[in-house]
Amino acid sequence: MRPGGLIWPLLGLLALAVARRHLDVVEVRGRSMAPTLVPGDRLLVARRSARIGDVVLAPDPRAPHRELIKRVAAADERGLVLRGDNPAASTDARAFGALPRAAVRWRVVGRYWPPNRIGAVGRPATPRSFAPRDEGGEPACAFPEALIAGD
């Protein structure tokens, strides 16, 4: 191989490393975001600030090694209020309150699996109130070890 022949593979590896800091993938494990997201959906997330209505990936304040996939329902001086689209199956801000804006660093940019669900992750099918109610449920979470690409 000629000396300049290594430059393109090295540049490709460098670009991949930079992208990995700003893009990641996760798998949905719970039903708190159904029907928008269901177990087995695989998502591309980007390191971007969150806005009201966005689906985000955030650390679970009760167990920081876990991550939650929720929708930003509101923002105020305390931080971001995260809620599941399926309140009957979601543990969210009703249980743990608002999260600091700095804690919510990843925004879902699209679904890449399964093939029949590839595309953008939009708003819930029907608008609903995000007023706090005690409905119980489980978190929808993404586990880092479930990543499809990378570590």
BALOBA-1460 file (C-alpha; in Angstrom, 3 decimals):
// residues 151
<rec num="1" residu="m" x="0.000" y="0.000" z="0.000"/>
<rec num="2" residu="r" x="1.356" y="3.409" z="-0.853"/>
<rec num="3" residu="p" x="1.963" y="5.851" z="2.044"/>
<rec num="4" residu="g" x="-0.985" y="8.109" z="1.134"/>
<rec num="5" residu="g" x="-3.283" y="5.065" z="0.873"/>
<rec num="6" residu="l" x="-3.823" y="4.995" z="4.641"/>
<rec num="7" residu="i" x="-5.200" y="8.509" z="4.848"/>
<rec num="8" residu="w" x="-8.787" y="7.696" z="3.735"/>
<rec num="9" residu="p" x="-9.298" y="4.742" z="6.085"/>
<rec num="10" residu="l" x="-7.859" y="6.788" z="8.960"/>
<rec num="11" residu="l" x="-10.108" y="9.745" z="8.129"/>
<rec num="12" residu="g" x="-13.075" y="7.357" z="8.004"/>
<rec num="13" residu="l" x="-12.242" y="5.997" z="11.451"/>
<rec num="14" residu="l" x="-11.852" y="9.520" z="12.800"/>
<rec num="15" residu="a" x="-15.246" y="10.540" z="11.349"/>
<rec num="16" residu="l" x="-16.845" y="7.450" z="12.890"/>
<rec num="17" residu="a" x="-15.345" y="8.272" z="16.288"/>
<rec num="18" residu="v" x="-16.638" y="11.851" z="16.105"/>
<rec num="19" residu="a" x="-20.095" y="10.683" z="14.997"/>
<rec num="20" residu="r" x="-20.192" y="8.146" z="17.846"/>
<rec num="21" residu="r" x="-19.927" y="11.036" z="20.324"/>
<rec num="22" residu="h" x="-22.990" y="12.660" z="18.753"/>
<rec num="23" residu="l" x="-25.042" y="9.645" z="17.608"/>
<rec num="24" residu="d" x="-25.988" y="6.438" z="19.354"/>
<rec num="25" residu="v" x="-28.564" y="3.655" z="19.149"/>
<rec num="26" residu="v" x="-30.912" y="2.204" z="21.777"/>
<rec num="27" residu="e" x="-33.573" y="-0.475" z="21.972"/>
<rec num="28" residu="v" x="-36.985" y="0.102" z="23.561"/>
<rec num="29" residu="r" x="-37.708" y="-2.389" z="26.369"/>
<rec num="30" residu="g" x="-40.973" y="-1.245" z="27.992"/>
<rec num="31" residu="r" x="-44.468" y="-0.125" z="26.987"/>
<rec num="32" residu="s" x="-44.588" y="3.362" z="28.522"/>
<rec num="33" residu="m" x="-44.377" y="5.019" z="25.097"/>
<rec num="34" residu="a" x="-46.874" y="2.740" z="23.279"/>
<rec num="35" residu="p" x="-48.206" y="3.020" z="20.650"/>
<rec num="36" residu="t" x="-45.527" y="5.527" z="19.558"/>
<rec num="37" residu="l" x="-42.740" y="3.147" z="20.598"/>
<rec num="38" residu="v" x="-43.044" y="-0.534" z="21.445"/>
<rec num="39" residu="p" x="-40.608" y="-3.123" z="22.815"/>
<rec num="40" residu="g" x="-38.099" y="-4.086" z="20.146"/>
<rec num="41" residu="d" x="-38.132" y="-0.707" z="18.369"/>
<rec num="42" residu="r" x="-34.557" y="0.413" z="17.775"/>
<rec num="43" residu="l" x="-33.865" y="4.112" z="17.755"/>
<rec num="44" residu="l" x="-31.174" y="6.481" z="16.558"/>
<rec num="45" residu="v" x="-30.516" y="9.195" z="19.142"/>
<rec num="46" residu="a" x="-28.500" y="12.381" z="18.687"/>
<rec num="47" residu="r" x="-26.817" y="14.591" z="21.236"/>
<rec num="48" residu="r" x="-29.185" y="17.569" z="20.938"/>
<rec num="49" residu="s" x="-31.097" y="19.784" z="23.304"/>
<rec num="50" residu="a" x="-34.698" y="18.807" z="23.929"/>
<rec num="51" residu="r" x="-37.850" y="20.768" z="23.161"/>
<rec num="52" residu="i" x="-41.405" y="20.242" z="24.314"/>
<rec num="53" residu="g" x="-42.899" y="17.321" z="22.381"/>
<rec num="54" residu="d" x="-39.544" y="15.630" z="21.635"/>
<rec num="55" residu="v" x="-38.914" y="12.010" z="22.579"/>
<rec num="56" residu="v" x="-35.700" y="11.861" z="24.585"/>
<rec num="57" residu="l" x="-33.331" y="9.457" z="26.290"/>
<rec num="58" residu="a" x="-32.554" y="10.417" z="29.898"/>
<rec num="59" residu="p" x="-30.986" y="8.821" z="32.954"/>
<rec num="60" residu="d" x="-33.453" y="7.336" z="35.414"/>
<rec num="61" residu="p" x="-33.061" y="9.520" z="38.536"/>
<rec num="62" residu="r" x="-33.906" y="6.492" z="40.712"/>
<rec num="63" residu="a" x="-31.232" y="4.287" z="39.109"/>
<rec num="64" residu="p" x="-28.709" y="6.351" z="37.067"/>
<rec num="65" residu="h" x="-27.259" y="3.259" z="35.325"/>
<rec num="66" residu="r" x="-30.654" y="2.868" z="33.569"/>
<rec num="67" residu="e" x="-31.998" y="5.108" z="30.845"/>
<rec num="68" residu="l" x="-35.590" y="6.100" z="30.174"/>
<rec num="69" residu="i" x="-37.259" y="6.939" z="26.882"/>
<rec num="70" residu="k" x="-39.929" y="9.586" z="27.450"/>
<rec num="71" residu="r" x="-41.557" y="12.611" z="25.825"/>
<rec num="72" residu="v" x="-40.826" y="16.144" z="27.041"/>
<rec num="73" residu="a" x="-44.222" y="17.294" z="28.322"/>
<rec num="74" residu="a" x="-43.185" y="20.633" z="29.803"/>
<rec num="75" residu="a" x="-40.209" y="22.781" z="30.665"/>
<rec num="76" residu="d" x="-39.908" y="25.181" z="33.576"/>
<rec num="77" residu="e" x="-37.313" y="26.628" z="35.933"/>
<rec num="78" residu="r" x="-36.935" y="23.223" z="37.658"/>
<rec num="79" residu="g" x="-36.080" y="21.476" z="34.397"/>
<rec num="80" residu="l" x="-37.835" y="19.164" z="31.944"/>
<rec num="81" residu="v" x="-40.986" y="17.235" z="32.766"/>
<rec num="82" residu="l" x="-40.859" y="13.824" z="31.069"/>
<rec num="83" residu="r" x="-43.976" y="11.722" z="30.528"/>
<rec num="84" residu="g" x="-44.730" y="8.438" z="28.812"/>
<rec num="85" residu="d" x="-47.301" y="8.393" z="25.990"/>
<rec num="86" residu="n" x="-48.994" y="5.455" z="27.756"/>
<rec num="87" residu="p" x="-49.626" y="6.787" z="31.281"/>
<rec num="88" residu="a" x="-51.069" y="3.507" z="32.557"/>
<rec num="89" residu="a" x="-47.720" y="1.792" z="31.886"/>
<rec num="90" residu="s" x="-45.316" y="4.651" z="32.611"/>
<rec num="91" residu="t" x="-43.198" y="5.680" z="35.544"/>
<rec num="92" residu="d" x="-42.258" y="9.244" z="34.739"/>
<rec num="93" residu="a" x="-42.248" y="12.782" z="36.174"/>
<rec num="94" residu="r" x="-45.272" y="11.868" z="38.255"/>
<rec num="95" residu="a" x="-42.946" y="9.594" z="40.246"/>
<rec num="96" residu="f" x="-39.606" y="11.436" z="40.100"/>
<rec num="97" residu="g" x="-40.366" y="15.063" z="39.193"/>
<rec num="98" residu="a" x="-38.607" y="17.269" z="36.664"/>
<rec num="99" residu="l" x="-35.073" y="16.473" z="35.501"/>
<rec num="100" residu="p" x="-32.402" y="19.153" z="35.087"/>
<rec num="101" residu="r" x="-32.050" y="20.221" z="31.438"/>
<rec num="102" residu="a" x="-28.376" y="19.183" z="31.499"/>
<rec num="103" residu="a" x="-29.374" y="15.585" z="32.335"/>
<rec num="104" residu="v" x="-31.416" y="15.209" z="29.127"/>
<rec num="105" residu="r" x="-28.735" y="15.210" z="26.421"/>
<rec num="106" residu="w" x="-30.088" y="12.751" z="23.824"/>
<rec num="107" residu="r" x="-33.044" y="13.276" z="21.488"/>
<rec num="108" residu="v" x="-34.605" y="10.526" z="19.366"/>
<rec num="109" residu="v" x="-34.171" y="11.342" z="15.666"/>
<rec num="110" residu="g" x="-35.676" y="8.210" z="14.142"/>
<rec num="111" residu="r" x="-36.540" y="4.538" z="14.314"/>
<rec num="112" residu="y" x="-34.399" y="2.183" z="12.227"/>
<rec num="113" residu="w" x="-35.889" y="-1.188" z="13.209"/>
<rec num="114" residu="p" x="-38.181" y="-3.077" z="12.616"/>
<rec num="115" residu="p" x="-38.385" y="-2.474" z="8.867"/>
<rec num="116" residu="n" x="-42.156" y="-1.894" z="8.820"/>
<rec num="117" residu="r" x="-41.763" y="0.924" z="11.422"/>
<rec num="118" residu="i" x="-38.686" y="2.729" z="10.024"/>
<rec num="119" residu="g" x="-38.967" y="6.503" z="10.104"/>
<rec num="120" residu="a" x="-39.485" y="9.528" z="12.283"/>
<rec num="121" residu="v" x="-40.927" y="9.203" z="15.765"/>
<rec num="122" residu="g" x="-43.772" y="11.689" z="15.808"/>
<rec num="123" residu="r" x="-46.268" y="13.033" z="18.245"/>
<rec num="124" residu="p" x="-48.811" y="10.799" z="20.010"/>
<rec num="125" residu="a" x="-51.769" y="9.798" z="17.833"/>
<rec num="126" residu="t" x="-54.200" y="11.794" z="19.970"/>
<rec num="127" residu="p" x="-53.389" y="14.894" z="21.988"/>
<rec num="128" residu="r" x="-53.849" y="14.395" z="25.706"/>
<rec num="129" residu="s" x="-53.257" y="16.223" z="28.926"/>
<rec num="130" residu="f" x="-49.977" y="15.687" z="30.728"/>
<rec num="131" residu="a" x="-51.489" y="16.703" z="34.079"/>
<rec num="132" residu="p" x="-50.066" y="14.562" z="36.890"/>
<rec num="133" residu="r" x="-52.175" y="11.534" z="37.780"/>
<rec num="134" residu="d" x="-51.326" y="8.484" z="39.841"/>
<rec num="135" residu="e" x="-51.625" y="5.615" z="37.361"/>
<rec num="136" residu="g" x="-48.668" y="3.426" z="38.343"/>
<rec num="137" residu="g" x="-46.862" y="1.440" z="35.674"/>
<rec num="138" residu="e" x="-43.314" y="0.569" z="34.692"/>
<rec num="139" residu="p" x="-40.589" y="2.570" z="32.965"/>
<rec num="140" residu="a" x="-39.767" y="2.107" z="29.312"/>
<rec num="141" residu="c" x="-36.037" y="1.929" z="29.355"/>
<rec num="142" residu="a" x="-33.110" y="1.486" z="27.071"/>
<rec num="143" residu="f" x="-30.170" y="-0.472" z="28.361"/>
<rec num="144" residu="p" x="-26.709" y="0.472" z="27.078"/>
<rec num="145" residu="e" x="-25.839" y="-3.226" z="26.731"/>
<rec num="146" residu="a" x="-28.696" y="-3.557" z="24.223"/>
<rec num="147" residu="l" x="-26.940" y="-1.355" z="21.697"/>
<rec num="148" residu="i" x="-26.871" y="-2.730" z="18.201"/>
<rec num="149" residu="a" x="-23.809" y="-0.846" z="17.000"/>
<rec num="150" residu="g" x="-20.786" y="-0.064" z="19.121"/>
<rec num="151" residu="d" x="-20.250" y="-0.657" z="22.793"/>
